[in-house]
Amino acid sequence: MNVEQCPRDECRGLFTVSLIGVDAPGGRESEPIDCPHCGVEVRSERTAGVFKTHTATAEQAAVWLKSQNST
Ligand SMILES: [Zn+2]
């Protein structure tokens, strides 16, 4: 699971994104990815499904912080 960070300075919340309903009919559309912390759209991606965002767990946040420090 990829951890992403909200780009807003006021937020900087960590979250994960999962894709659901990939088999749903209707073709590819641009679906918004909203930060679960502040509710603001971080970006959008074309997909056949719908994106769901989740607040990152403490464990995921720790792994993410580690990867940030190593670069
Ligand atoms: Zn946010």
N, CA, C, O and the ligand as a Tripos MOL2 file, in Angstrom:
@<TRIPOS>MOLECULE
protein
  285   283    72     0     0
PROTEIN
NO_CHARGES

@<TRIPOS>ATOM
      1 N           0.8420   -1.2040    0.0000 N.3       1 MET1
      2 CA          0.0000    0.0000    0.0000 C.3       1 MET1
      3 C           0.8750    1.2520    0.0000 C.2       1 MET1
      4 O           1.7240    1.4400    0.8720 O.2       1 MET1
      5 N           0.6500    2.0890   -0.9860 N.am      2 ASN2
      6 CA          1.4230    3.3130   -1.0900 C.3       2 ASN2
      7 C           0.8750    4.4020   -0.1640 C.2       2 ASN2
      8 O          -0.3250    4.6750   -0.1390 O.2       2 ASN2
      9 N           1.7670    5.0020    0.5760 N.am      3 VAL3
     10 CA          1.3620    6.1160    1.4260 C.3       3 VAL3
     11 C           1.6340    7.4160    0.6780 C.2       3 VAL3
     12 O           2.7140    7.6040    0.1180 O.2       3 VAL3
     13 N           0.6530    8.3060    0.6710 N.am      4 GLU4
     14 CA          0.8080    9.6010    0.0270 C.3       4 GLU4
     15 C           0.6050   10.6970    1.0630 C.2       4 GLU4
     16 O          -0.0020   10.4930    2.1150 O.2       4 GLU4
     17 N           1.1420   11.8810    0.7180 N.am      5 GLN5
     18 CA          0.9950   12.9960    1.6390 C.3       5 GLN5
     19 C           0.2200   14.1220    0.9830 C.2       5 GLN5
     20 O           0.4470   14.4560   -0.1800 O.2       5 GLN5
     21 N          -0.6970   14.7050    1.7410 N.am      6 CYS6
     22 CA         -1.4580   15.8520    1.2640 C.3       6 CYS6
     23 C          -0.4960   17.0150    1.0060 C.2       6 CYS6
     24 O           0.3170   17.3410    1.8710 O.2       6 CYS6
     25 N          -0.5770   17.6430   -0.1710 N.am      7 PRO7
     26 CA          0.3700   18.7120   -0.5080 C.3       7 PRO7
     27 C           0.0660   20.0450    0.1720 C.2       7 PRO7
     28 O           0.8710   20.9720    0.0840 O.2       7 PRO7
     29 N          -1.0560   20.1570    0.8350 N.am      8 ARG8
     30 CA         -1.4180   21.4310    1.4590 C.3       8 ARG8
     31 C          -0.5970   21.6550    2.7310 C.2       8 ARG8
     32 O          -0.4830   20.7660    3.5750 O.2       8 ARG8
     33 N          -0.0320   22.8500    2.8530 N.am      9 ASP9
     34 CA          0.7930   23.1610    4.0190 C.3       9 ASP9
     35 C          -0.0050   23.0780    5.3100 C.2       9 ASP9
     36 O           0.5350   22.7230    6.3570 O.2       9 ASP9
     37 N          -1.2900   23.4060    5.2370 N.am     10 GLU10
     38 CA         -2.1290   23.4000    6.4370 C.3      10 GLU10
     39 C          -2.4440   21.9880    6.8960 C.2      10 GLU10
     40 O          -2.8960   21.7820    8.0220 O.2      10 GLU10
     41 N          -2.2040   21.0060    6.0170 N.am     11 CYS11
     42 CA         -2.6390   19.6530    6.3230 C.3      11 CYS11
     43 C          -1.4600   18.6990    6.4400 C.2      11 CYS11
     44 O          -1.1370   18.2280    7.5300 O.2      11 CYS11
     45 N          -0.8180   18.4160    5.3060 N.am     12 ARG12
     46 CA          0.3140   17.4750    5.2680 C.3      12 ARG12
     47 C          -0.0520   16.1100    5.8410 C.2      12 ARG12
     48 O           0.8080   15.3980    6.3600 O.2      12 ARG12
     49 N          -1.3190   15.7520    5.7460 N.am     13 GLY13
     50 CA         -1.7760   14.4770    6.2860 C.3      13 GLY13
     51 C          -1.3320   13.3120    5.4110 C.2      13 GLY13
     52 O          -1.2160   13.4420    4.1920 O.2      13 GLY13
     53 N          -1.0880   12.1910    6.0400 N.am     14 LEU14
     54 CA         -0.6900   10.9790    5.3200 C.3      14 LEU14
     55 C          -1.9160   10.1040    5.0950 C.2      14 LEU14
     56 O          -2.7670    9.9610    5.9730 O.2      14 LEU14
     57 N          -1.9880    9.5230    3.9060 N.am     15 PHE15
     58 CA         -3.1300    8.6650    3.6070 C.3      15 PHE15
     59 C          -2.7460    7.6130    2.5870 C.2      15 PHE15
     60 O          -1.7070    7.7090    1.9330 O.2      15 PHE15
     61 N          -3.5990    6.6080    2.4610 N.am     16 THR16
     62 CA         -3.4070    5.5720    1.4540 C.3      16 THR16
     63 C          -4.6020    5.5960    0.5090 C.2      16 THR16
     64 O          -5.6960    6.0160    0.8860 O.2      16 THR16
     65 N          -4.3860    5.1480   -0.7060 N.am     17 VAL17
     66 CA         -5.4300    5.1620   -1.7240 C.3      17 VAL17
     67 C          -5.7060    3.7360   -2.1770 C.2      17 VAL17
     68 O          -4.7770    2.9840   -2.4690 O.2      17 VAL17
     69 N          -6.9690    3.3650   -2.2360 N.am     18 SER18
     70 CA         -7.3170    2.0750   -2.8180 C.3      18 SER18
     71 C          -8.3280    2.2910   -3.9300 C.2      18 SER18
     72 O          -9.1400    3.2150   -3.8920 O.2      18 SER18
     73 N          -8.2570    1.4190   -4.9120 N.am     19 LEU19
     74 CA         -9.1280    1.5100   -6.0740 C.3      19 LEU19
     75 C         -10.2130    0.4480   -5.9350 C.2      19 LEU19
     76 O          -9.9190   -0.7340   -5.7530 O.2      19 LEU19
     77 N         -11.4640    0.8770   -6.0220 N.am     20 ILE20
     78 CA        -12.5620   -0.0820   -5.8920 C.3      20 ILE20
     79 C         -13.4430   -0.0400   -7.1300 C.2      20 ILE20
     80 O         -13.4570    0.9520   -7.8590 O.2      20 ILE20
     81 N         -14.1780   -1.1210   -7.3630 N.am     21 GLY21
     82 CA        -15.1420   -1.1550   -8.4540 C.3      21 GLY21
     83 C         -14.5220   -1.0570   -9.8260 C.2      21 GLY21
     84 O         -15.0630   -0.4010  -10.7160 O.2      21 GLY21
     85 N         -13.3750   -1.7130  -10.0020 N.am     22 VAL22
     86 CA        -12.6650   -1.6050  -11.2750 C.3      22 VAL22
     87 C         -13.4750   -2.2200  -12.4130 C.2      22 VAL22
     88 O         -13.3470   -1.8110  -13.5670 O.2      22 VAL22
     89 N         -14.3060   -3.2010  -12.0810 N.am     23 ASP23
     90 CA        -15.0750   -3.8860  -13.1140 C.3      23 ASP23
     91 C         -16.3780   -3.1820  -13.4500 C.2      23 ASP23
     92 O         -17.1230   -3.6410  -14.3160 O.2      23 ASP23
     93 N         -16.6590   -2.0910  -12.7880 N.am     24 ALA24
     94 CA        -17.9100   -1.3770  -13.0300 C.3      24 ALA24
     95 C         -17.9630   -0.8570  -14.4610 C.2      24 ALA24
     96 O         -16.9550   -0.3940  -14.9950 O.2      24 ALA24
     97 N         -19.1370   -0.9330  -15.0810 N.am     25 PRO25
     98 CA        -19.2690   -0.4160  -16.4470 C.3      25 PRO25
     99 C         -19.2270    1.1080  -16.4560 C.2      25 PRO25
    100 O         -19.3860    1.7530  -15.4190 O.2      25 PRO25
    101 N         -19.0130    1.6640  -17.6250 N.am     26 GLY26
    102 CA        -19.0110    3.1220  -17.7120 C.3      26 GLY26
    103 C         -17.7090    3.6730  -18.2410 C.2      26 GLY26
    104 O         -17.6010    4.8630  -18.5400 O.2      26 GLY26
    105 N         -16.7100    2.7970  -18.3560 N.am     27 GLY27
    106 CA        -15.4630    3.2410  -18.9620 C.3      27 GLY27
    107 C         -14.6020    4.0790  -18.0490 C.2      27 GLY27
    108 O         -14.9000    4.2630  -16.8690 O.2      27 GLY27
    109 N         -13.5310    4.5800  -18.6220 N.am     28 ARG28
    110 CA        -12.5570    5.3160  -17.8390 C.3      28 ARG28
    111 C         -12.9450    6.7760  -17.7040 C.2      28 ARG28
    112 O         -13.2150    7.4590  -18.6920 O.2      28 ARG28
    113 N         -12.9660    7.2370  -16.4770 N.am     29 GLU29
    114 CA        -13.2390    8.6360  -16.2250 C.3      29 GLU29
    115 C         -12.2060    9.1560  -15.2500 C.2      29 GLU29
    116 O         -11.5370    8.3920  -14.5540 O.2      29 GLU29
    117 N         -12.0910   10.4680  -15.2140 N.am     30 SER30
    118 CA        -11.1740   11.0730  -14.2740 C.3      30 SER30
    119 C         -11.8240   11.1010  -12.8950 C.2      30 SER30
    120 O         -12.8130   11.7980  -12.6710 O.2      30 SER30
    121 N         -11.2500   10.3310  -11.9790 N.am     31 GLU31
    122 CA        -11.8210   10.2320  -10.6340 C.3      31 GLU31
    123 C         -10.9530   11.0090   -9.6460 C.2      31 GLU31
    124 O          -9.7270   10.9060   -9.6790 O.2      31 GLU31
    125 N         -11.5830   11.7780   -8.7770 N.am     32 PRO32
    126 CA        -10.8130   12.5730   -7.8140 C.3      32 PRO32
    127 C         -10.2510   11.7180   -6.6840 C.2      32 PRO32
    128 O         -10.8630   10.7360   -6.2630 O.2      32 PRO32
    129 N          -9.0820   12.1080   -6.2070 N.am     33 ILE33
    130 CA         -8.5000   11.5130   -5.0090 C.3      33 ILE33
    131 C          -8.5140   12.6050   -3.9480 C.2      33 ILE33
    132 O          -7.7800   13.5880   -4.0440 O.2      33 ILE33
    133 N          -9.3610   12.4210   -2.9290 N.am     34 ASP34
    134 CA         -9.5350   13.4370   -1.9030 C.3      34 ASP34
    135 C          -8.7550   13.0820   -0.6460 C.2      34 ASP34
    136 O          -8.7500   11.9290   -0.2150 O.2      34 ASP34
    137 N          -8.1030   14.0670   -0.0650 N.am     35 CYS35
    138 CA         -7.4110   13.8630    1.2020 C.3      35 CYS35
    139 C          -8.4440   13.5460    2.2850 C.2      35 CYS35
    140 O          -9.4040   14.2980    2.4540 O.2      35 CYS35
    141 N          -8.2620   12.4380    3.0240 N.am     36 PRO36
    142 CA         -9.2350   12.0840    4.0700 C.3      36 PRO36
    143 C          -9.1230   12.9840    5.3000 C.2      36 PRO36
    144 O          -9.9850   12.9470    6.1780 O.2      36 PRO36
    145 N          -8.0700   13.7840    5.3650 N.am     37 HIS37
    146 CA         -7.8710   14.6570    6.5260 C.3      37 HIS37
    147 C          -8.6070   15.9810    6.3530 C.2      37 HIS37
    148 O          -9.3310   16.4200    7.2480 O.2      37 HIS37
    149 N          -8.4170   16.6140    5.1940 N.am     38 CYS38
    150 CA         -9.0080   17.9380    4.9930 C.3      38 CYS38
    151 C         -10.0920   17.9230    3.9280 C.2      38 CYS38
    152 O         -10.7870   18.9240    3.7540 O.2      38 CYS38
    153 N         -10.2580   16.8100    3.2070 N.am     39 GLY39
    154 CA        -11.3320   16.6900    2.2350 C.3      39 GLY39
    155 C         -11.0650   17.3770    0.9080 C.2      39 GLY39
    156 O         -11.9380   17.3960    0.0400 O.2      39 GLY39
    157 N          -9.8780   17.9410    0.7340 N.am     40 VAL40
    158 CA         -9.5440   18.6400   -0.4950 C.3      40 VAL40
    159 C          -9.0110   17.6530   -1.5370 C.2      40 VAL40
    160 O          -8.2850   16.7180   -1.1970 O.2      40 VAL40
    161 N          -9.3690   17.8600   -2.7960 N.am     41 GLU41
    162 CA         -8.8920   16.9850   -3.8630 C.3      41 GLU41
    163 C          -7.4010   17.1720   -4.0650 C.2      41 GLU41
    164 O          -6.9380   18.2770   -4.3460 O.2      41 GLU41
    165 N          -6.6510   16.0870   -3.9220 N.am     42 VAL42
    166 CA         -5.1980   16.1350   -4.0620 C.3      42 VAL42
    167 C          -4.8160   16.0550   -5.5320 C.2      42 VAL42
    168 O          -3.9530   16.7970   -6.0030 O.2      42 VAL42
    169 N          -5.4680   15.1450   -6.2520 N.am     43 ARG43
    170 CA         -5.2430   14.9940   -7.6770 C.3      43 ARG43
    171 C          -6.3540   14.1240   -8.2320 C.2      43 ARG43
    172 O          -7.2060   13.6390   -7.4890 O.2      43 ARG43
    173 N          -6.3390   13.9310   -9.5330 N.am     44 SER44
    174 CA         -7.3120   13.0230  -10.1170 C.3      44 SER44
    175 C          -6.6070   12.1480  -11.1330 C.2      44 SER44
    176 O          -5.5870   12.5200  -11.7130 O.2      44 SER44
    177 N          -7.1810   10.9800  -11.3280 N.am     45 GLU45
    178 CA         -6.5620   10.0070  -12.2170 C.3      45 GLU45
    179 C          -7.6460    9.3330  -13.0190 C.2      45 GLU45
    180 O          -8.7430    9.0980  -12.5120 O.2      45 GLU45
    181 N          -7.3520    9.0190  -14.2670 N.am     46 ARG46
    182 CA         -8.3350    8.3280  -15.0920 C.3      46 ARG46
    183 C          -8.3410    6.8450  -14.7490 C.2      46 ARG46
    184 O          -7.3050    6.1810  -14.7840 O.2      46 ARG46
    185 N          -9.5150    6.3410  -14.4210 N.am     47 THR47
    186 CA         -9.6300    4.9490  -14.0280 C.3      47 THR47
    187 C         -11.0460    4.4650  -14.2840 C.2      47 THR47
    188 O         -11.9750    5.2650  -14.3950 O.2      47 THR47
    189 N         -11.2060    3.1560  -14.3780 N.am     48 ALA48
    190 CA        -12.5360    2.5840  -14.5500 C.3      48 ALA48
    191 C         -13.2310    2.4210  -13.2040 C.2      48 ALA48
    192 O         -14.4340    2.1620  -13.1580 O.2      48 ALA48
    193 N         -12.5030    2.5670  -12.1240 N.am     49 GLY49
    194 CA        -13.0790    2.3830  -10.7990 C.3      49 GLY49
    195 C         -13.2590    3.7040  -10.0680 C.2      49 GLY49
    196 O         -13.3360    4.7680  -10.6830 O.2      49 GLY49
    197 N         -13.3240    3.6160   -8.7640 N.am     50 VAL50
    198 CA        -13.4680    4.7880   -7.9060 C.3      50 VAL50
    199 C         -12.3930    4.7270   -6.8330 C.2      50 VAL50
    200 O         -12.1250    3.6640   -6.2730 O.2      50 VAL50
    201 N         -11.7820    5.8650   -6.5480 N.am     51 PHE51
    202 CA        -10.7430    5.8860   -5.5210 C.3      51 PHE51
    203 C         -11.3430    6.0930   -4.1400 C.2      51 PHE51
    204 O         -12.2770    6.8740   -3.9600 O.2      51 PHE51
    205 N         -10.7880    5.3780   -3.1710 N.am     52 LYS52
    206 CA        -11.1670    5.5790   -1.7840 C.3      52 LYS52
    207 C          -9.8870    5.8650   -1.0230 C.2      52 LYS52
    208 O          -8.8950    5.1520   -1.1750 O.2      52 LYS52
    209 N          -9.9060    6.9000   -0.2090 N.am     53 THR53
    210 CA         -8.7070    7.2410    0.5610 C.3      53 THR53
    211 C          -8.9240    6.9200    2.0290 C.2      53 THR53
    212 O         -10.0350    7.0090    2.5520 O.2      53 THR53
    213 N          -7.8290    6.5450    2.6760 N.am     54 HIS54
    214 CA         -7.8910    6.1710    4.0800 C.3      54 HIS54
    215 C          -6.7630    6.8700    4.8250 C.2      54 HIS54
    216 O          -5.6550    7.0120    4.3080 O.2      54 HIS54
    217 N          -7.0510    7.2940    6.0200 N.am     55 THR55
    218 CA         -6.0090    7.8540    6.8650 C.3      55 THR55
    219 C          -4.9430    6.7890    7.1150 C.2      55 THR55
    220 O          -5.2650    5.6540    7.4650 O.2      55 THR55
    221 N          -3.6910    7.1510    6.9360 N.am     56 ALA56
    222 CA         -2.6110    6.1910    7.1470 C.3      56 ALA56
    223 C          -2.5340    5.8000    8.6180 C.2      56 ALA56
    224 O          -2.7240    6.6300    9.5070 O.2      56 ALA56
    225 N          -2.2540    4.5310    8.8550 N.am     57 THR57
    226 CA         -2.0750    4.0690   10.2280 C.3      57 THR57
    227 C          -0.7250    4.5570   10.7510 C.2      57 THR57
    228 O           0.1320    4.9870    9.9790 O.2      57 THR57
    229 N          -0.5460    4.4860   12.0630 N.am     58 ALA58
    230 CA          0.7160    4.9020   12.6690 C.3      58 ALA58
    231 C           1.8720    4.0930   12.0870 C.2      58 ALA58
    232 O           2.9740    4.6070   11.8900 O.2      58 ALA58
    233 N           1.6000    2.8200   11.8160 N.am     59 GLU59
    234 CA          2.6250    1.9450   11.2610 C.3      59 GLU59
    235 C           3.0070    2.3830    9.8460 C.2      59 GLU59
    236 O           4.1870    2.4500    9.5030 O.2      59 GLU59
    237 N           1.9940    2.6790    9.0330 N.am     60 GLN60
    238 CA          2.2540    3.1380    7.6660 C.3      60 GLN60
    239 C           2.9740    4.4760    7.6800 C.2      60 GLN60
    240 O           3.8560    4.7210    6.8560 O.2      60 GLN60
    241 N           2.6020    5.3360    8.6070 N.am     61 ALA61
    242 CA          3.2410    6.6460    8.7110 C.3      61 ALA61
    243 C           4.7160    6.4920    9.0760 C.2      61 ALA61
    244 O           5.5680    7.2200    8.5680 O.2      61 ALA61
    245 N           5.0070    5.5430    9.9560 N.am     62 ALA62
    246 CA          6.3870    5.3190   10.3830 C.3      62 ALA62
    247 C           7.2440    4.8300    9.2170 C.2      62 ALA62
    248 O           8.3760    5.2810    9.0390 O.2      62 ALA62
    249 N           6.7020    3.9100    8.4260 N.am     63 VAL63
    250 CA          7.4170    3.3840    7.2600 C.3      63 VAL63
    251 C           7.6490    4.5040    6.2570 C.2      63 VAL63
    252 O           8.7260    4.6130    5.6700 O.2      63 VAL63
    253 N           6.6330    5.3330    6.0650 N.am     64 TRP64
    254 CA          6.7320    6.4390    5.1120 C.3      64 TRP64
    255 C           7.8130    7.4280    5.5470 C.2      64 TRP64
    256 O           8.6220    7.8740    4.7340 O.2      64 TRP64
    257 N           7.8180    7.7670    6.8390 N.am     65 LEU65
    258 CA          8.8070    8.7100    7.3610 C.3      65 LEU65
    259 C          10.2150    8.1810    7.1590 C.2      65 LEU65
    260 O          11.1230    8.9350    6.8090 O.2      65 LEU65
    261 N          10.3970    6.8820    7.3790 N.am     66 LYS66
    262 CA         11.6880    6.2400    7.1900 C.3      66 LYS66
    263 C          12.1570    6.3890    5.7500 C.2      66 LYS66
    264 O          13.3160    6.7180    5.5010 O.2      66 LYS66
    265 N          11.2500    6.1450    4.7980 N.am     67 SER67
    266 CA         11.6100    6.2210    3.3780 C.3      67 SER67
    267 C          11.9260    7.6610    2.9790 C.2      67 SER67
    268 O          12.7370    7.8870    2.0810 O.2      67 SER67
    269 N          11.2940    8.6370    3.6360 N.am     68 GLN68
    270 CA         11.5720   10.0380    3.3320 C.3      68 GLN68
    271 C          12.9710   10.4230    3.8040 C.2      68 GLN68
    272 O          13.6830   11.1700    3.1330 O.2      68 GLN68
    273 N          13.3520    9.9030    4.9680 N.am     69 ASN69
    274 CA         14.6360   10.2470    5.5530 C.3      69 ASN69
    275 C          15.8070    9.6270    4.8060 C.2      69 ASN69
    276 O          16.9270   10.1330    4.8680 O.2      69 ASN69
    277 N          15.5480    8.5210    4.0940 N.am     70 SER70
    278 CA         16.6420    7.8110    3.4430 C.3      70 SER70
    279 C          16.9680    8.3980    2.0850 C.2      70 SER70
    280 O          17.9300    7.9730    1.4440 O.2      70 SER70
    281 N          16.1850    9.3670    1.6350 N.am     71 THR71
    282 CA         16.4710    9.9420    0.3110 C.3      71 THR71
    283 C          17.2030   11.2690    0.4540 C.2      71 THR71
    284 O          17.5290   11.9050   -0.5480 O.2      71 THR71
    285 ZN         -5.2170   17.2150    3.4640 Zn       72 ZN72
@<TRIPOS>BOND
     1     1     2 1
     2     2     3 1
     3     3     4 2
     4     3     5 am
     5     5     6 1
     6     6     7 1
     7     7     8 2
     8     7     9 am
     9     9    10 1
    10    10    11 1
    11    11    12 2
    12    11    13 am
    13    13    14 1
    14    14    15 1
    15    15    16 2
    16    15    17 am
    17    17    18 1
    18    18    19 1
    19    19    20 2
    20    19    21 am
    21    21    22 1
    22    22    23 1
    23    23    24 2
    24    23    25 am
    25    25    26 1
    26    26    27 1
    27    27    28 2
    28    27    29 am
    29    29    30 1
    30    30    31 1
    31    31    32 2
    32    31    33 am
    33    33    34 1
    34    34    35 1
    35    35    36 2
    36    35    37 am
    37    37    38 1
    38    38    39 1
    39    39    40 2
    40    39    41 am
    41    41    42 1
    42    42    43 1
    43    43    44 2
    44    43    45 am
    45    45    46 1
    46    46    47 1
    47    47    48 2
    48    47    49 am
    49    49    50 1
    50    50    51 1
    51    51    52 2
    52    51    53 am
    53    53    54 1
    54    54    55 1
    55    55    56 2
    56    55    57 am
    57    57    58 1
    58    58    59 1
    59    59    60 2
    60    59    61 am
    61    61    62 1
    62    62    63 1
    63    63    64 2
    64    63    65 am
    65    65    66 1
    66    66    67 1
    67    67    68 2
    68    67    69 am
    69    69    70 1
    70    70    71 1
    71    71    72 2
    72    71    73 am
    73    73    74 1
    74    74    75 1
    75    75    76 2
    76    75    77 am
    77    77    78 1
    78    78    79 1
    79    79    80 2
    80    79    81 am
    81    81    82 1
    82    82    83 1
    83    83    84 2
    84    83    85 am
    85    85    86 1
    86    86    87 1
    87    87    88 2
    88    87    89 am
    89    89    90 1
    90    90    91 1
    91    91    92 2
    92    91    93 am
    93    93    94 1
    94    94    95 1
    95    95    96 2
    96    95    97 am
    97    97    98 1
    98    98    99 1
    99    99   100 2
   100    99   101 am
   101   101   102 1
   102   102   103 1
   103   103   104 2
   104   103   105 am
   105   105   106 1
   106   106   107 1
   107   107   108 2
   108   107   109 am
   109   109   110 1
   110   110   111 1
   111   111   112 2
   112   111   113 am
   113   113   114 1
   114   114   115 1
   115   115   116 2
   116   115   117 am
   117   117   118 1
   118   118   119 1
   119   119   120 2
   120   119   121 am
   121   121   122 1
   122   122   123 1
   123   123   124 2
   124   123   125 am
   125   125   126 1
   126   126   127 1
   127   127   128 2
   128   127   129 am
   129   129   130 1
   130   130   131 1
   131   131   132 2
   132   131   133 am
   133   133   134 1
   134   134   135 1
   135   135   136 2
   136   135   137 am
   137   137   138 1
   138   138   139 1
   139   139   140 2
   140   139   141 am
   141   141   142 1
   142   142   143 1
   143   143   144 2
   144   143   145 am
   145   145   146 1
   146   146   147 1
   147   147   148 2
   148   147   149 am
   149   149   150 1
   150   150   151 1
   151   151   152 2
   152   151   153 am
   153   153   154 1
   154   154   155 1
   155   155   156 2
   156   155   157 am
   157   157   158 1
   158   158   159 1
   159   159   160 2
   160   159   161 am
   161   161   162 1
   162   162   163 1
   163   163   164 2
   164   163   165 am
   165   165   166 1
   166   166   167 1
   167   167   168 2
   168   167   169 am
   169   169   170 1
   170   170   171 1
   171   171   172 2
   172   171   173 am
   173   173   174 1
   174   174   175 1
   175   175   176 2
   176   175   177 am
   177   177   178 1
   178   178   179 1
   179   179   180 2
   180   179   181 am
   181   181   182 1
   182   182   183 1
   183   183   184 2
   184   183   185 am
   185   185   186 1
   186   186   187 1
   187   187   188 2
   188   187   189 am
   189   189   190 1
   190   190   191 1
   191   191   192 2
   192   191   193 am
   193   193   194 1
   194   194   195 1
   195   195   196 2
   196   195   197 am
   197   197   198 1
   198   198   199 1
   199   199   200 2
   200   199   201 am
   201   201   202 1
   202   202   203 1
   203   203   204 2
   204   203   205 am
   205   205   206 1
   206   206   207 1
   207   207   208 2
   208   207   209 am
   209   209   210 1
   210   210   211 1
   211   211   212 2
   212   211   213 am
   213   213   214 1
   214   214   215 1
   215   215   216 2
   216   215   217 am
   217   217   218 1
   218   218   219 1
   219   219   220 2
   220   219   221 am
   221   221   222 1
   222   222   223 1
   223   223   224 2
   224   223   225 am
   225   225   226 1
   226   226   227 1
   227   227   228 2
   228   227   229 am
   229   229   230 1
   230   230   231 1
   231   231   232 2
   232   231   233 am
   233   233   234 1
   234   234   235 1
   235   235   236 2
   236   235   237 am
   237   237   238 1
   238   238   239 1
   239   239   240 2
   240   239   241 am
   241   241   242 1
   242   242   243 1
   243   243   244 2
   244   243   245 am
   245   245   246 1
   246   246   247 1
   247   247   248 2
   248   247   249 am
   249   249   250 1
   250   250   251 1
   251   251   252 2
   252   251   253 am
   253   253   254 1
   254   254   255 1
   255   255   256 2
   256   255   257 am
   257   257   258 1
   258   258   259 1
   259   259   260 2
   260   259   261 am
   261   261   262 1
   262   262   263 1
   263   263   264 2
   264   263   265 am
   265   265   266 1
   266   266   267 1
   267   267   268 2
   268   267   269 am
   269   269   270 1
   270   270   271 1
   271   271   272 2
   272   271   273 am
   273   273   274 1
   274   274   275 1
   275   275   276 2
   276   275   277 am
   277   277   278 1
   278   278   279 1
   279   279   280 2
   280   279   281 am
   281   281   282 1
   282   282   283 1
   283   283   284 2
@<TRIPOS>SUBSTRUCTURE
     1 MET1         2 RESIDUE 1 A MET
     2 ASN2         6 RESIDUE 1 A ASN
     3 VAL3        10 RESIDUE 1 A VAL
     4 GLU4        14 RESIDUE 1 A GLU
     5 GLN5        18 RESIDUE 1 A GLN
     6 CYS6        22 RESIDUE 1 A CYS
     7 PRO7        26 RESIDUE 1 A PRO
     8 ARG8        30 RESIDUE 1 A ARG
     9 ASP9        34 RESIDUE 1 A ASP
    10 GLU10       38 RESIDUE 1 A GLU
    11 CYS11       42 RESIDUE 1 A CYS
    12 ARG12       46 RESIDUE 1 A ARG
    13 GLY13       50 RESIDUE 1 A GLY
    14 LEU14       54 RESIDUE 1 A LEU
    15 PHE15       58 RESIDUE 1 A PHE
    16 THR16       62 RESIDUE 1 A THR
    17 VAL17       66 RESIDUE 1 A VAL
    18 SER18       70 RESIDUE 1 A SER
    19 LEU19       74 RESIDUE 1 A LEU
    20 ILE20       78 RESIDUE 1 A ILE
    21 GLY21       82 RESIDUE 1 A GLY
    22 VAL22       86 RESIDUE 1 A VAL
    23 ASP23       90 RESIDUE 1 A ASP
    24 ALA24       94 RESIDUE 1 A ALA
    25 PRO25       98 RESIDUE 1 A PRO
    26 GLY26      102 RESIDUE 1 A GLY
    27 GLY27      106 RESIDUE 1 A GLY
    28 ARG28      110 RESIDUE 1 A ARG
    29 GLU29      114 RESIDUE 1 A GLU
    30 SER30      118 RESIDUE 1 A SER
    31 GLU31      122 RESIDUE 1 A GLU
    32 PRO32      126 RESIDUE 1 A PRO
    33 ILE33      130 RESIDUE 1 A ILE
    34 ASP34      134 RESIDUE 1 A ASP
    35 CYS35      138 RESIDUE 1 A CYS
    36 PRO36      142 RESIDUE 1 A PRO
    37 HIS37      146 RESIDUE 1 A HIS
    38 CYS38      150 RESIDUE 1 A CYS
    39 GLY39      154 RESIDUE 1 A GLY
    40 VAL40      158 RESIDUE 1 A VAL
    41 GLU41      162 RESIDUE 1 A GLU
    42 VAL42      166 RESIDUE 1 A VAL
    43 ARG43      170 RESIDUE 1 A ARG
    44 SER44      174 RESIDUE 1 A SER
    45 GLU45      178 RESIDUE 1 A GLU
    46 ARG46      182 RESIDUE 1 A ARG
    47 THR47      186 RESIDUE 1 A THR
    48 ALA48      190 RESIDUE 1 A ALA
    49 GLY49      194 RESIDUE 1 A GLY
    50 VAL50      198 RESIDUE 1 A VAL
    51 PHE51      202 RESIDUE 1 A PHE
    52 LYS52      206 RESIDUE 1 A LYS
    53 THR53      210 RESIDUE 1 A THR
    54 HIS54      214 RESIDUE 1 A HIS
    55 THR55      218 RESIDUE 1 A THR
    56 ALA56      222 RESIDUE 1 A ALA
    57 THR57      226 RESIDUE 1 A THR
    58 ALA58      230 RESIDUE 1 A ALA
    59 GLU59      234 RESIDUE 1 A GLU
    60 GLN60      238 RESIDUE 1 A GLN
    61 ALA61      242 RESIDUE 1 A ALA
    62 ALA62      246 RESIDUE 1 A ALA
    63 VAL63      250 RESIDUE 1 A VAL
    64 TRP64      254 RESIDUE 1 A TRP
    65 LEU65      258 RESIDUE 1 A LEU
    66 LYS66      262 RESIDUE 1 A LYS
    67 SER67      266 RESIDUE 1 A SER
    68 GLN68      270 RESIDUE 1 A GLN
    69 ASN69      274 RESIDUE 1 A ASN
    70 SER70      278 RESIDUE 1 A SER
    71 THR71      282 RESIDUE 1 A THR
    72 ZN72       285 GROUP 0 **** ****
